[in-house]
Amino acid sequence: MAEELRRAGGHQLGLCLLCGLPAAGKTTTAQALSRVLRERKGWRCVPLAYDDLIPPEVGSRMRPSFNFQLYRHELLLYLEHFLQNFIKGCHYSPPPNRTETTWKRFACYLKEQELIYPRTGTEDSASCQYLIDFIPLRPIYFILDDNFYYRSMRYEVYQLARQYTLGFCQLFLDCQADVCLERNSQRKQPLPEETIHAMVQKMEVPNPEKYAWEQNSLILKTTECSVEDNLQVLDLLSTALENPVKPLEENTEVKEMDRAICAASVLHQADQAVRRAVSQTMKTAKDNNLTPKEMKSLADELNMLKVEFLEDLRHRENEKNNQLNMNVTSLFSQQSDGIVKKYLSEK
């Protein structure tokens, strides 16, 4: 433990994931959790709400074609960049590769949390440096507030914790879909209902028995009790902080690399199969005398479906690779049939 504390400049650092359906109560829980941890533990808490940090013009989280996934990954890189500087005790400079809008949102958020403050008066310049507030020496928890519906999304954060020997835990807010839909309808900017329905199908609940890295997880029934009254939550965060994730042993790392290479190969083959299916579908549509305008609209819809379809495949950890590759064309055709029929029925 002493080594970890030295690496973090005397601080204990932890990452807590808040995951669940939209309108499950994640933001409310994050605020309550921050308050409880400050008052009862004296810890410093930094809630990172993805909905606040990702520009609204990016689009729906269920539409990877709008680059939502890229922005999520970018935020994780910004967090890693901050942790690197924090652990080394350095000044905090803007990362070299960044999207200005997202970066400014992230930096502004850290300033609001009083973690950083400008070193110079030229805050808007690309060379601006920030000073990091290292005092007082007390544990810091970053609370990541997002849906994290795929296990692999959460695993990316776990890898970050493992790389820098941080505490890691997950709080999954278990809320019935109809309750989420009702809460969502009362929001100023509600999500489309189909988005929530789609996420219900995609949601992968933490499974500590099958995945050892998810051992520090807790499933909370959001309608039964509050964070303030739940001692299990405080125990979970304390345990995770006192037992940070250890770096990979070399042989384990090699196995993970082999698995990643295998998965990339399968996904590449799936991508080629889907491209052929799209090409054949477009040829069939052309033979049915669709107009150029209709052909363009059909192509746009099929390409959007292709992106979402491949994204789903990438996250299906429980599928056998060979079975996945054999069924990919038929699976895609099943999903694209409805789109094609819509155009052909108008002829």
N, C-alpha and C positions, 0 to 999 in steps of 0.2 A: 504493500500500500504506500509506503514511503516514496518509492520510485515514481508511482503515478502522481503523487502530490507534487513532487519536485518538477515533473514534466509539465504540470498544469500551473506552474508558478505558485504553488501552495494551495490552489483551489481544487475542490472536488467538482467534477463536471458530469452532468447526466443528460441523456436524451430520453424524453418521454413522448411516445406516439399516442395521440388521441385519434381513433379511427371509428368509422361507422357511417351510416347513411346520411345524406343531407337532412338537416333539421332534426337530427337525433339528439341535439343538445351539446355538441362538442364545444362550441365557443363559450357557452354558459359554464360548462364544466371547467374549461381552461381558466376562465376568470376566477371561479370559485377555488380551484386548485392552487392558483397563484396566491390568492389571499390566505388560504389555510397554511400553505407552506411558509409564507413569510411570517405569519402570526405565531404559529405553533412550533416551527422548526428554526426560524430565523434564516431560512434559505432565500436566495435570490432566484426569481423565476422570470423567464423570458418567453412569453407566448408568441409563437410564430404562426399566425393564421394565414394559410395559403390564399384564401379568398381575398384577403386584404392586400397581399403582396403581389399577386399576379394581376396584371392590368385587365380590366373587364373586357376590353376589345379583343382579347385572345380568343374568347368563345367558350363553349361548353366543355367541361372536364370529360364528358363522354365522347367528344369528337377529337381524336388524336390528330386528324387532318388539320385542325386549327392550331396545332403546335402546343396544346396545353401540356402534354407530357414533356416537351422540351423546356418549358418554363419551370415545371416542377423540378426537373433535373438541374436547371440553372440555379434555382434557389438553394438546392443542396450543395452545389459547388461554392456559392457565396458563404454558406454556413461553414463549410470546411475551410475556406480561405480565412474566415474570422478565427476559427479555432486554432489554425496553424499559428497565426500571429499572437493570439492570446497565450497559447502554451509556450511559445518562444519568448514572450515578453516584449514583442516588437511593436512599433507603430503600425497602425492599420491603414493601408493604402488601397485604393480601388484595384480590383483584380484586372489583369491585362486584357482578358477576353470577357467582355460583358455587354449586356444590353442596357443602355443608359437608363431607360424608364424603369426597368425592374431593379437595377442596381440602386438607383436613387431611392426607390421605395424601401429597399432592404436597409440601406444606410440610414434613412430617416427613421425607420423603425428601431434600429439599434440606438439612435440618439434619443428617441422618446423613452426608451427603456434605461437611459443613462448608462449605457455600456461604453459608448464612445462619445467623444466631442472633438470638434475641429481643432487642429493644431495651429492653423493659420487662418487669415481672414479671407482666403481665396477658396471658399468651400466648394464652389461650383467648378473649379478647374480640375482637369484630368489628373493633375499631380498632387491634388489635395491629400494631406495625411491627417489621420485621426489619432488622438491619444486614447488608449484603452483604460478604463477605470478598473484598476486591480484591487482597490481597497473598499471595504474591508475584506479580509480573507474569510469567505464563507462559501458553502456549496452553491453552485449555480445549476439550475435545471432549465433546459430549453424544452418547451412544450410545443411539439409540432402538431398543429391542428389541421387535419385534412381527412378526406374519406379513406385513403389508403386501402381501397377495396381489393386490390390484388396483393397477395402475400409478397410477391417480388418487389413491390413498391416499398413495403416495410423492411424487406431484407436489405435494400440499398442503404437505409438509415442504420441498420444493425452493422453493416460493413464499415460505415463511418465510425461508429462507436468502437468497433474492434480495432480499426486502424490507429486510433488515438487513445485507446484504453479508457473509454468512458463508460459510465453507467448506462444501461439501456433497459427500458421496460415499455409495455404496451397496455393501454386502456381501451378496450373495445366497448363502445356504447351500443348495447343491444336494445333497439327500439323497433316496435312493430311498424311495418310499412304504412299502414293506414294512419297511424299517429304522425309519422313523418310527413305524409301527404297533407294532413290537416294543418300541421304547423307551417309547412311550406306555403300553403295557400294564403296564409295570413301575413306573409312577408311582403315588403314593399316591391321586391324584385324576385318573385318566385321562379324556381326552376320549372321547366316543362315536366309534367307528370311522367311522361315516358322516360325521362332521364332517371328519375328515381326508380321506376319499375325495372329499367335496364340494370341499374346498379344492384338491385336486390338479387338479380340472377348472377351477377359477377362477384358479389361479395364473398371473400374467403375469410372466415372467422379464424382467429388464432387457434392453433392446435399444438399445445406444448408436448403432448404425448408423442406426436409424430415428428415434430420439428424441435430439436433440442434448443435451438437459438431463440425460440419463443417461450422459454420456460418462465421468464419474468413477465407474464401476461395476466390480465384480469378482465373478465367479462362483467360489465355492469348493466343491470336492468335499470334503464333511466327513469322508469316510472315508480320504482320501489324505494329508493333512498338517494340522499344527496351525498356529494363528496365530503361535506363537512362532518357527516355522521358515520362515514365508512372508514374504520380503522385499517381495513385490509389495504386500502389505497395507500395510506401513509406507510404501512409496513412494506408494501411492494416497492415504493420509491426509495425508501431507506435501504432495503436489501440490495436493490440495483446499484445504488450509489456506493455502498460499502464493498460491493463485489463487481468491479468494472470488468467489461469484456476483455478477455485476454487475446493477444495477437495469434494468428494462425501458426500452427507448426508447419514446417516445410512440406512434409508429405501430404498433409491435408490441403495445402494450397495448390499443389500439383494436381490433385484430384479435382479440385474445383475448376482449375484452368481447363483440364480435359473435358469436364462436363460443359463448360461454357463454349468450347470449340465445337463440341458435338451439337449443342443446341443451335449454334449459329449456322452450322451446316444444314440442319433440318429446316430451319427457318428460310434459308436461301432456296432450298429445293421447293418449299411451299410457295415462296414468292414467285418462282418461275412457273409453277403449276397454275397459280391464280392468274398470272399474266396471260398464260395461254387460254385459260377459260374466258377472260375478259375479251381477248382478241376474237375468239370463236363466237362469243355472244354478239359482239359488234358486227361481225360478218353476217350473222343471221339477221340482225336488225336491218342491215343495209339491203339484204336480199328481200326484205319485206317493205322496201321503198319508204323508209323513214326520211323525213326532210333533213337537210343539214342542221337546222336548229334543234330538231328532236334528237339527232345523232349526238350533237354536242352535249345536250342535257343528260342523255343516257350515259355518255362517257363520264361526265362529271359525277353522276350518282354512283356508277360502278367503281370509279377510282376511290371515292370516299368510302364505299363499302369495303374495298380491298384493304385500305389502310386500317380500318377498324377490325377487320377480320384477321389480319396478320398480327395486330396488336394483341388480340385475344389469344391467338395461338402462342405467342411469345410468353404469355403469362400462365399457360396451362401446364403447371409443373407436374401434375399427376398423370398426364398422358404418356403412353409409351411412344417413343420417337418414331418407330417404324409404323405403328398404327396411325399416328398423326399424319405422316407423310402419305400413306396409302389413301386416306379418306379425305384429304384436303380438297380435291377437286369436287367431289360430290357434296361436301359440306358447303363449299362456296356456292355451288350451283343452286342448292336448296335456298340459300339466302338471297341470291340474285334473281331467282325466278319471278318473285313478286314485282321487282322493279321492271323487268323486261315485259312481263304481261301487261303492265300498266300502259306501256307505249304501244304494244302491238294491238291491244284491245280497241285503241282509238282509230285503227286503220279500217 
